[in-house]
Amino acid sequence: MALFDEERPKKTLAHEIGCDLSMISVDELVARVALLKEEIARLEADIKAKSASKSAAESLFKK
């Protein structure tokens, strides 16, 4: 058990889809939106990379 608050592990920012938003502050909501936008960008980049890899493989095997 920690004696001081500084020794406690930091709570990581996360968002559960469909969770109750009534007790979350505006600042927390803004932070969650930013987090989700970053995750969307990461997912879209991975989709793009995988699509390019798939297209390259398809064109190689069509020859």
mmCIF file of the N, C-alpha and C atoms, coordinates in Angstrom:
data_MODEL
# 
_entry.id   MODEL 
# 
loop_
_atom_site.group_PDB 
_atom_site.id 
_atom_site.type_symbol 
_atom_site.label_atom_id 
_atom_site.label_alt_id 
_atom_site.label_comp_id 
_atom_site.label_asym_id 
_atom_site.label_entity_id 
_atom_site.label_seq_id 
_atom_site.pdbx_PDB_ins_code 
_atom_site.Cartn_x 
_atom_site.Cartn_y 
_atom_site.Cartn_z 
_atom_site.occupancy 
_atom_site.B_iso_or_equiv 
_atom_site.pdbx_formal_charge 
_atom_site.auth_seq_id 
_atom_site.auth_comp_id 
_atom_site.auth_asym_id 
_atom_site.auth_atom_id 
_atom_site.pdbx_PDB_model_num 
ATOM 1   N N  . MET A 1 1  ? 0.839   -1.180  0.000   1.00 0.00 ? 1  MET A N  1 
ATOM 2   C CA . MET A 1 1  ? 0.000   0.000   0.000   1.00 0.00 ? 1  MET A CA 1 
ATOM 3   C C  . MET A 1 1  ? 0.882   1.240   0.000   1.00 0.00 ? 1  MET A C  1 
ATOM 4   N N  . ALA A 1 2  ? 0.556   2.208   -0.826  1.00 0.00 ? 2  ALA A N  1 
ATOM 5   C CA . ALA A 1 2  ? 1.355   3.418   -0.958  1.00 0.00 ? 2  ALA A CA 1 
ATOM 6   C C  . ALA A 1 2  ? 1.058   4.385   0.173   1.00 0.00 ? 2  ALA A C  1 
ATOM 7   N N  . LEU A 1 3  ? 2.118   5.036   0.625   1.00 0.00 ? 3  LEU A N  1 
ATOM 8   C CA . LEU A 1 3  ? 1.949   6.031   1.678   1.00 0.00 ? 3  LEU A CA 1 
ATOM 9   C C  . LEU A 1 3  ? 1.610   7.400   1.128   1.00 0.00 ? 3  LEU A C  1 
ATOM 10  N N  . PHE A 1 4  ? 2.037   7.667   -0.082  1.00 0.00 ? 4  PHE A N  1 
ATOM 11  C CA . PHE A 1 4  ? 1.832   8.970   -0.693  1.00 0.00 ? 4  PHE A CA 1 
ATOM 12  C C  . PHE A 1 4  ? 1.110   8.811   -2.020  1.00 0.00 ? 4  PHE A C  1 
ATOM 13  N N  . ASP A 1 5  ? 0.350   9.834   -2.383  1.00 0.00 ? 5  ASP A N  1 
ATOM 14  C CA . ASP A 1 5  ? -0.387  9.801   -3.654  1.00 0.00 ? 5  ASP A CA 1 
ATOM 15  C C  . ASP A 1 5  ? 0.533   9.676   -4.849  1.00 0.00 ? 5  ASP A C  1 
ATOM 16  N N  . GLU A 1 6  ? 1.749   10.229  -4.749  1.00 0.00 ? 6  GLU A N  1 
ATOM 17  C CA . GLU A 1 6  ? 2.684   10.194  -5.874  1.00 0.00 ? 6  GLU A CA 1 
ATOM 18  C C  . GLU A 1 6  ? 3.111   8.767   -6.203  1.00 0.00 ? 6  GLU A C  1 
ATOM 19  N N  . GLU A 1 7  ? 3.013   7.860   -5.234  1.00 0.00 ? 7  GLU A N  1 
ATOM 20  C CA . GLU A 1 7  ? 3.446   6.491   -5.450  1.00 0.00 ? 7  GLU A CA 1 
ATOM 21  C C  . GLU A 1 7  ? 2.378   5.641   -6.130  1.00 0.00 ? 7  GLU A C  1 
ATOM 22  N N  . ARG A 1 8  ? 1.165   6.134   -6.182  1.00 0.00 ? 8  ARG A N  1 
ATOM 23  C CA . ARG A 1 8  ? 0.098   5.384   -6.832  1.00 0.00 ? 8  ARG A CA 1 
ATOM 24  C C  . ARG A 1 8  ? 0.296   5.389   -8.337  1.00 0.00 ? 8  ARG A C  1 
ATOM 25  N N  . PRO A 1 9  ? -0.027  4.285   -8.977  1.00 0.00 ? 9  PRO A N  1 
ATOM 26  C CA . PRO A 1 9  ? 0.091   4.285   -10.443 1.00 0.00 ? 9  PRO A CA 1 
ATOM 27  C C  . PRO A 1 9  ? -0.883  5.286   -11.050 1.00 0.00 ? 9  PRO A C  1 
ATOM 28  N N  . LYS A 1 10 ? -0.428  5.953   -12.067 1.00 0.00 ? 10 LYS A N  1 
ATOM 29  C CA . LYS A 1 10 ? -1.264  6.947   -12.749 1.00 0.00 ? 10 LYS A CA 1 
ATOM 30  C C  . LYS A 1 10 ? -2.373  6.237   -13.508 1.00 0.00 ? 10 LYS A C  1 
ATOM 31  N N  . LYS A 1 11 ? -3.574  6.788   -13.431 1.00 0.00 ? 11 LYS A N  1 
ATOM 32  C CA . LYS A 1 11 ? -4.695  6.246   -14.180 1.00 0.00 ? 11 LYS A CA 1 
ATOM 33  C C  . LYS A 1 11 ? -4.504  6.620   -15.643 1.00 0.00 ? 11 LYS A C  1 
ATOM 34  N N  . THR A 1 12 ? -4.560  5.637   -16.496 1.00 0.00 ? 12 THR A N  1 
ATOM 35  C CA . THR A 1 12 ? -4.407  5.914   -17.918 1.00 0.00 ? 12 THR A CA 1 
ATOM 36  C C  . THR A 1 12 ? -5.744  6.388   -18.485 1.00 0.00 ? 12 THR A C  1 
ATOM 37  N N  . LEU A 1 13 ? -5.647  7.303   -19.399 1.00 0.00 ? 13 LEU A N  1 
ATOM 38  C CA . LEU A 1 13 ? -6.846  7.814   -20.051 1.00 0.00 ? 13 LEU A CA 1 
ATOM 39  C C  . LEU A 1 13 ? -7.344  6.765   -21.028 1.00 0.00 ? 13 LEU A C  1 
ATOM 40  N N  . ALA A 1 14 ? -8.584  6.413   -20.880 1.00 0.00 ? 14 ALA A N  1 
ATOM 41  C CA . ALA A 1 14 ? -9.189  5.421   -21.768 1.00 0.00 ? 14 ALA A CA 1 
ATOM 42  C C  . ALA A 1 14 ? -10.660 5.761   -21.911 1.00 0.00 ? 14 ALA A C  1 
ATOM 43  N N  . HIS A 1 15 ? -11.251 5.227   -22.936 1.00 0.00 ? 15 HIS A N  1 
ATOM 44  C CA . HIS A 1 15 ? -12.681 5.439   -23.132 1.00 0.00 ? 15 HIS A CA 1 
ATOM 45  C C  . HIS A 1 15 ? -13.312 4.130   -23.516 1.00 0.00 ? 15 HIS A C  1 
ATOM 46  N N  . GLU A 1 16 ? -14.379 3.795   -22.838 1.00 0.00 ? 16 GLU A N  1 
ATOM 47  C CA . GLU A 1 16 ? -15.132 2.597   -23.163 1.00 0.00 ? 16 GLU A CA 1 
ATOM 48  C C  . GLU A 1 16 ? -16.340 3.025   -23.984 1.00 0.00 ? 16 GLU A C  1 
ATOM 49  N N  . ILE A 1 17 ? -16.484 2.465   -25.160 1.00 0.00 ? 17 ILE A N  1 
ATOM 50  C CA . ILE A 1 17 ? -17.597 2.801   -26.043 1.00 0.00 ? 17 ILE A CA 1 
ATOM 51  C C  . ILE A 1 17 ? -18.913 2.512   -25.322 1.00 0.00 ? 17 ILE A C  1 
ATOM 52  N N  . GLY A 1 18 ? -19.802 3.497   -25.312 1.00 0.00 ? 18 GLY A N  1 
ATOM 53  C CA . GLY A 1 18 ? -21.121 3.337   -24.712 1.00 0.00 ? 18 GLY A CA 1 
ATOM 54  C C  . GLY A 1 18 ? -21.185 3.596   -23.217 1.00 0.00 ? 18 GLY A C  1 
ATOM 55  N N  . CYS A 1 19 ? -20.074 4.034   -22.617 1.00 0.00 ? 19 CYS A N  1 
ATOM 56  C CA . CYS A 1 19 ? -20.084 4.255   -21.168 1.00 0.00 ? 19 CYS A CA 1 
ATOM 57  C C  . CYS A 1 19 ? -20.923 5.486   -20.799 1.00 0.00 ? 19 CYS A C  1 
ATOM 58  N N  . ASP A 1 20 ? -21.320 5.559   -19.532 1.00 0.00 ? 20 ASP A N  1 
ATOM 59  C CA . ASP A 1 20 ? -22.104 6.675   -19.010 1.00 0.00 ? 20 ASP A CA 1 
ATOM 60  C C  . ASP A 1 20 ? -21.231 7.932   -18.983 1.00 0.00 ? 20 ASP A C  1 
ATOM 61  N N  . LEU A 1 21 ? -21.687 8.983   -19.619 1.00 0.00 ? 21 LEU A N  1 
ATOM 62  C CA . LEU A 1 21 ? -20.906 10.222  -19.705 1.00 0.00 ? 21 LEU A CA 1 
ATOM 63  C C  . LEU A 1 21 ? -21.342 11.275  -18.695 1.00 0.00 ? 21 LEU A C  1 
ATOM 64  N N  . SER A 1 22 ? -22.370 10.992  -17.926 1.00 0.00 ? 22 SER A N  1 
ATOM 65  C CA . SER A 1 22 ? -22.965 12.008  -17.051 1.00 0.00 ? 22 SER A CA 1 
ATOM 66  C C  . SER A 1 22 ? -22.025 12.515  -15.964 1.00 0.00 ? 22 SER A C  1 
ATOM 67  N N  . MET A 1 23 ? -21.082 11.720  -15.514 1.00 0.00 ? 23 MET A N  1 
ATOM 68  C CA . MET A 1 23 ? -20.196 12.124  -14.423 1.00 0.00 ? 23 MET A CA 1 
ATOM 69  C C  . MET A 1 23 ? -18.814 12.563  -14.915 1.00 0.00 ? 23 MET A C  1 
ATOM 70  N N  . ILE A 1 24 ? -18.662 12.746  -16.216 1.00 0.00 ? 24 ILE A N  1 
ATOM 71  C CA . ILE A 1 24 ? -17.366 13.110  -16.788 1.00 0.00 ? 24 ILE A CA 1 
ATOM 72  C C  . ILE A 1 24 ? -17.353 14.602  -17.095 1.00 0.00 ? 24 ILE A C  1 
ATOM 73  N N  . SER A 1 25 ? -16.284 15.273  -16.687 1.00 0.00 ? 25 SER A N  1 
ATOM 74  C CA . SER A 1 25 ? -16.175 16.716  -16.899 1.00 0.00 ? 25 SER A CA 1 
ATOM 75  C C  . SER A 1 25 ? -15.969 17.042  -18.374 1.00 0.00 ? 25 SER A C  1 
ATOM 76  N N  . VAL A 1 26 ? -16.185 18.306  -18.712 1.00 0.00 ? 26 VAL A N  1 
ATOM 77  C CA . VAL A 1 26 ? -15.979 18.758  -20.087 1.00 0.00 ? 26 VAL A CA 1 
ATOM 78  C C  . VAL A 1 26 ? -14.521 18.564  -20.485 1.00 0.00 ? 26 VAL A C  1 
ATOM 79  N N  . ASP A 1 27 ? -13.594 18.889  -19.593 1.00 0.00 ? 27 ASP A N  1 
ATOM 80  C CA . ASP A 1 27 ? -12.174 18.716  -19.902 1.00 0.00 ? 27 ASP A CA 1 
ATOM 81  C C  . ASP A 1 27 ? -11.839 17.250  -20.183 1.00 0.00 ? 27 ASP A C  1 
ATOM 82  N N  . GLU A 1 28 ? -12.420 16.350  -19.398 1.00 0.00 ? 28 GLU A N  1 
ATOM 83  C CA . GLU A 1 28 ? -12.200 14.926  -19.603 1.00 0.00 ? 28 GLU A CA 1 
ATOM 84  C C  . GLU A 1 28 ? -12.804 14.481  -20.935 1.00 0.00 ? 28 GLU A C  1 
ATOM 85  N N  . LEU A 1 29 ? -13.974 14.995  -21.262 1.00 0.00 ? 29 LEU A N  1 
ATOM 86  C CA . LEU A 1 29 ? -14.601 14.654  -22.544 1.00 0.00 ? 29 LEU A CA 1 
ATOM 87  C C  . LEU A 1 29 ? -13.744 15.128  -23.710 1.00 0.00 ? 29 LEU A C  1 
ATOM 88  N N  . VAL A 1 30 ? -13.209 16.338  -23.605 1.00 0.00 ? 30 VAL A N  1 
ATOM 89  C CA . VAL A 1 30 ? -12.328 16.872  -24.652 1.00 0.00 ? 30 VAL A CA 1 
ATOM 90  C C  . VAL A 1 30 ? -11.094 15.981  -24.795 1.00 0.00 ? 30 VAL A C  1 
ATOM 91  N N  . ALA A 1 31 ? -10.532 15.551  -23.667 1.00 0.00 ? 31 ALA A N  1 
ATOM 92  C CA . ALA A 1 31 ? -9.358  14.676  -23.705 1.00 0.00 ? 31 ALA A CA 1 
ATOM 93  C C  . ALA A 1 31 ? -9.701  13.340  -24.351 1.00 0.00 ? 31 ALA A C  1 
ATOM 94  N N  . ARG A 1 32 ? -10.881 12.821  -24.053 1.00 0.00 ? 32 ARG A N  1 
ATOM 95  C CA . ARG A 1 32 ? -11.286 11.544  -24.646 1.00 0.00 ? 32 ARG A CA 1 
ATOM 96  C C  . ARG A 1 32 ? -11.509 11.679  -26.145 1.00 0.00 ? 32 ARG A C  1 
ATOM 97  N N  . VAL A 1 33 ? -12.082 12.783  -26.579 1.00 0.00 ? 33 VAL A N  1 
ATOM 98  C CA . VAL A 1 33 ? -12.273 13.016  -28.017 1.00 0.00 ? 33 VAL A CA 1 
ATOM 99  C C  . VAL A 1 33 ? -10.913 13.049  -28.714 1.00 0.00 ? 33 VAL A C  1 
ATOM 100 N N  . ALA A 1 34 ? -9.949  13.748  -28.115 1.00 0.00 ? 34 ALA A N  1 
ATOM 101 C CA . ALA A 1 34 ? -8.601  13.813  -28.697 1.00 0.00 ? 34 ALA A CA 1 
ATOM 102 C C  . ALA A 1 34 ? -7.986  12.418  -28.768 1.00 0.00 ? 34 ALA A C  1 
ATOM 103 N N  . LEU A 1 35 ? -8.141  11.646  -27.710 1.00 0.00 ? 35 LEU A N  1 
ATOM 104 C CA . LEU A 1 35 ? -7.624  10.283  -27.680 1.00 0.00 ? 35 LEU A CA 1 
ATOM 105 C C  . LEU A 1 35 ? -8.249  9.433   -28.783 1.00 0.00 ? 35 LEU A C  1 
ATOM 106 N N  . LEU A 1 36 ? -9.563  9.538   -28.929 1.00 0.00 ? 36 LEU A N  1 
ATOM 107 C CA . LEU A 1 36 ? -10.248 8.750   -29.951 1.00 0.00 ? 36 LEU A CA 1 
ATOM 108 C C  . LEU A 1 36 ? -9.867  9.196   -31.363 1.00 0.00 ? 36 LEU A C  1 
ATOM 109 N N  . LYS A 1 37 ? -9.677  10.497  -31.565 1.00 0.00 ? 37 LYS A N  1 
ATOM 110 C CA . LYS A 1 37 ? -9.238  10.980  -32.883 1.00 0.00 ? 37 LYS A CA 1 
ATOM 111 C C  . LYS A 1 37 ? -7.855  10.433  -33.226 1.00 0.00 ? 37 LYS A C  1 
ATOM 112 N N  . GLU A 1 38 ? -6.955  10.395  -32.233 1.00 0.00 ? 38 GLU A N  1 
ATOM 113 C CA . GLU A 1 38 ? -5.628  9.825   -32.463 1.00 0.00 ? 38 GLU A CA 1 
ATOM 114 C C  . GLU A 1 38 ? -5.731  8.343   -32.815 1.00 0.00 ? 38 GLU A C  1 
ATOM 115 N N  . GLU A 1 39 ? -6.620  7.639   -32.129 1.00 0.00 ? 39 GLU A N  1 
ATOM 116 C CA . GLU A 1 39 ? -6.796  6.211   -32.401 1.00 0.00 ? 39 GLU A CA 1 
ATOM 117 C C  . GLU A 1 39 ? -7.389  5.993   -33.787 1.00 0.00 ? 39 GLU A C  1 
ATOM 118 N N  . ILE A 1 40 ? -8.333  6.831   -34.188 1.00 0.00 ? 40 ILE A N  1 
ATOM 119 C CA . ILE A 1 40 ? -8.906  6.737   -35.529 1.00 0.00 ? 40 ILE A CA 1 
ATOM 120 C C  . ILE A 1 40 ? -7.821  6.951   -36.580 1.00 0.00 ? 40 ILE A C  1 
ATOM 121 N N  . ALA A 1 41 ? -6.972  7.939   -36.383 1.00 0.00 ? 41 ALA A N  1 
ATOM 122 C CA . ALA A 1 41 ? -5.884  8.205   -37.328 1.00 0.00 ? 41 ALA A CA 1 
ATOM 123 C C  . ALA A 1 41 ? -4.935  7.014   -37.402 1.00 0.00 ? 41 ALA A C  1 
ATOM 124 N N  . ARG A 1 42 ? -4.645  6.400   -36.260 1.00 0.00 ? 42 ARG A N  1 
ATOM 125 C CA . ARG A 1 42 ? -3.768  5.237   -36.228 1.00 0.00 ? 42 ARG A CA 1 
ATOM 126 C C  . ARG A 1 42 ? -4.398  4.063   -36.978 1.00 0.00 ? 42 ARG A C  1 
ATOM 127 N N  . LEU A 1 43 ? -5.681  3.853   -36.768 1.00 0.00 ? 43 LEU A N  1 
ATOM 128 C CA . LEU A 1 43 ? -6.389  2.768   -37.454 1.00 0.00 ? 43 LEU A CA 1 
ATOM 129 C C  . LEU A 1 43 ? -6.445  3.004   -38.954 1.00 0.00 ? 43 LEU A C  1 
ATOM 130 N N  . GLU A 1 44 ? -6.728  4.249   -39.364 1.00 0.00 ? 44 GLU A N  1 
ATOM 131 C CA . GLU A 1 44 ? -6.792  4.561   -40.788 1.00 0.00 ? 44 GLU A CA 1 
ATOM 132 C C  . GLU A 1 44 ? -5.435  4.389   -41.457 1.00 0.00 ? 44 GLU A C  1 
ATOM 133 N N  . ALA A 1 45 ? -4.362  4.752   -40.752 1.00 0.00 ? 45 ALA A N  1 
ATOM 134 C CA . ALA A 1 45 ? -3.021  4.565   -41.308 1.00 0.00 ? 45 ALA A CA 1 
ATOM 135 C C  . ALA A 1 45 ? -2.716  3.085   -41.492 1.00 0.00 ? 45 ALA A C  1 
ATOM 136 N N  . ASP A 1 46 ? -3.139  2.262   -40.548 1.00 0.00 ? 46 ASP A N  1 
ATOM 137 C CA . ASP A 1 46 ? -2.912  0.828   -40.661 1.00 0.00 ? 46 ASP A CA 1 
ATOM 138 C C  . ASP A 1 46 ? -3.736  0.229   -41.795 1.00 0.00 ? 46 ASP A C  1 
ATOM 139 N N  . ILE A 1 47 ? -4.962  0.699   -41.966 1.00 0.00 ? 47 ILE A N  1 
ATOM 140 C CA . ILE A 1 47 ? -5.798  0.249   -43.080 1.00 0.00 ? 47 ILE A CA 1 
ATOM 141 C C  . ILE A 1 47 ? -5.119  0.582   -44.403 1.00 0.00 ? 47 ILE A C  1 
ATOM 142 N N  . LYS A 1 48 ? -4.610  1.795   -44.497 1.00 0.00 ? 48 LYS A N  1 
ATOM 143 C CA . LYS A 1 48 ? -3.940  2.234   -45.728 1.00 0.00 ? 48 LYS A CA 1 
ATOM 144 C C  . LYS A 1 48 ? -2.713  1.372   -46.016 1.00 0.00 ? 48 LYS A C  1 
ATOM 145 N N  . ALA A 1 49 ? -1.910  1.117   -44.987 1.00 0.00 ? 49 ALA A N  1 
ATOM 146 C CA . ALA A 1 49 ? -0.706  0.305   -45.166 1.00 0.00 ? 49 ALA A CA 1 
ATOM 147 C C  . ALA A 1 49 ? -1.060  -1.125  -45.559 1.00 0.00 ? 49 ALA A C  1 
ATOM 148 N N  . LYS A 1 50 ? -2.051  -1.691  -44.914 1.00 0.00 ? 50 LYS A N  1 
ATOM 149 C CA . LYS A 1 50 ? -2.440  -3.060  -45.234 1.00 0.00 ? 50 LYS A CA 1 
ATOM 150 C C  . LYS A 1 50 ? -3.077  -3.158  -46.610 1.00 0.00 ? 50 LYS A C  1 
ATOM 151 N N  . SER A 1 51 ? -3.827  -2.141  -47.001 1.00 0.00 ? 51 SER A N  1 
ATOM 152 C CA . SER A 1 51 ? -4.432  -2.134  -48.340 1.00 0.00 ? 51 SER A CA 1 
ATOM 153 C C  . SER A 1 51 ? -3.358  -2.054  -49.408 1.00 0.00 ? 51 SER A C  1 
ATOM 154 N N  . ALA A 1 52 ? -2.332  -1.243  -49.167 1.00 0.00 ? 52 ALA A N  1 
ATOM 155 C CA . ALA A 1 52 ? -1.239  -1.128  -50.129 1.00 0.00 ? 52 ALA A CA 1 
ATOM 156 C C  . ALA A 1 52 ? -0.487  -2.447  -50.235 1.00 0.00 ? 52 ALA A C  1 
ATOM 157 N N  . SER A 1 53 ? -0.258  -3.085  -49.113 1.00 0.00 ? 53 SER A N  1 
ATOM 158 C CA . SER A 1 53 ? 0.434   -4.376  -49.104 1.00 0.00 ? 53 SER A CA 1 
ATOM 159 C C  . SER A 1 53 ? -0.396  -5.433  -49.825 1.00 0.00 ? 53 SER A C  1 
ATOM 160 N N  . LYS A 1 54 ? -1.694  -5.423  -49.591 1.00 0.00 ? 54 LYS A N  1 
ATOM 161 C CA . LYS A 1 54 ? -2.591  -6.385  -50.249 1.00 0.00 ? 54 LYS A CA 1 
ATOM 162 C C  . LYS A 1 54 ? -2.604  -6.157  -51.756 1.00 0.00 ? 54 LYS A C  1 
ATOM 163 N N  . SER A 1 55 ? -2.672  -4.879  -52.164 1.00 0.00 ? 55 SER A N  1 
ATOM 164 C CA . SER A 1 55 ? -2.687  -4.558  -53.598 1.00 0.00 ? 55 SER A CA 1 
ATOM 165 C C  . SER A 1 55 ? -1.396  -4.998  -54.265 1.00 0.00 ? 55 SER A C  1 
ATOM 166 N N  . ALA A 1 56 ? -0.271  -4.788  -53.569 1.00 0.00 ? 56 ALA A N  1 
ATOM 167 C CA . ALA A 1 56 ? 1.024   -5.198  -54.123 1.00 0.00 ? 56 ALA A CA 1 
ATOM 168 C C  . ALA A 1 56 ? 1.088   -6.704  -54.273 1.00 0.00 ? 56 ALA A C  1 
ATOM 169 N N  . ALA A 1 57 ? 0.592   -7.421  -53.290 1.00 0.00 ? 57 ALA A N  1 
ATOM 170 C CA . ALA A 1 57 ? 0.599   -8.883  -53.353 1.00 0.00 ? 57 ALA A CA 1 
ATOM 171 C C  . ALA A 1 57 ? -0.317  -9.390  -54.462 1.00 0.00 ? 57 ALA A C  1 
ATOM 172 N N  . GLU A 1 58 ? -1.485  -8.787  -54.583 1.00 0.00 ? 58 GLU A N  1 
ATOM 173 C CA . GLU A 1 58 ? -2.425  -9.185  -55.635 1.00 0.00 ? 58 GLU A CA 1 
ATOM 174 C C  . GLU A 1 58 ? -1.841  -8.956  -57.021 1.00 0.00 ? 58 GLU A C  1 
ATOM 175 N N  . SER A 1 59 ? -1.180  -7.826  -57.218 1.00 0.00 ? 59 SER A N  1 
ATOM 176 C CA . SER A 1 59 ? -0.608  -7.545  -58.536 1.00 0.00 ? 59 SER A CA 1 
ATOM 177 C C  . SER A 1 59 ? 0.558   -8.478  -58.843 1.00 0.00 ? 59 SER A C  1 
ATOM 178 N N  . LEU A 1 60 ? 1.282   -8.885  -57.824 1.00 0.00 ? 60 LEU A N  1 
ATOM 179 C CA . LEU A 1 60 ? 2.403   -9.808  -58.012 1.00 0.00 ? 60 LEU A CA 1 
ATOM 180 C C  . LEU A 1 60 ? 1.900   -11.181 -58.434 1.00 0.00 ? 60 LEU A C  1 
ATOM 181 N N  . PHE A 1 61 ? 0.836   -11.655 -57.820 1.00 0.00 ? 61 PHE A N  1 
ATOM 182 C CA . PHE A 1 61 ? 0.335   -12.988 -58.098 1.00 0.00 ? 61 PHE A CA 1 
ATOM 183 C C  . PHE A 1 61 ? -0.552  -13.054 -59.344 1.00 0.00 ? 61 PHE A C  1 
ATOM 184 N N  . LYS A 1 62 ? -0.997  -11.916 -59.870 1.00 0.00 ? 62 LYS A N  1 
ATOM 185 C CA . LYS A 1 62 ? -1.803  -11.906 -61.090 1.00 0.00 ? 62 LYS A CA 1 
ATOM 186 C C  . LYS A 1 62 ? -0.956  -12.102 -62.328 1.00 0.00 ? 62 LYS A C  1 
ATOM 187 N N  . LYS A 1 63 ? 0.344   -11.900 -62.217 1.00 0.00 ? 63 LYS A N  1 
ATOM 188 C CA . LYS A 1 63 ? 1.243   -12.005 -63.372 1.00 0.00 ? 63 LYS A CA 1 
ATOM 189 C C  . LYS A 1 63 ? 1.441   -13.413 -63.801 1.00 0.00 ? 63 LYS A C  1 
# 
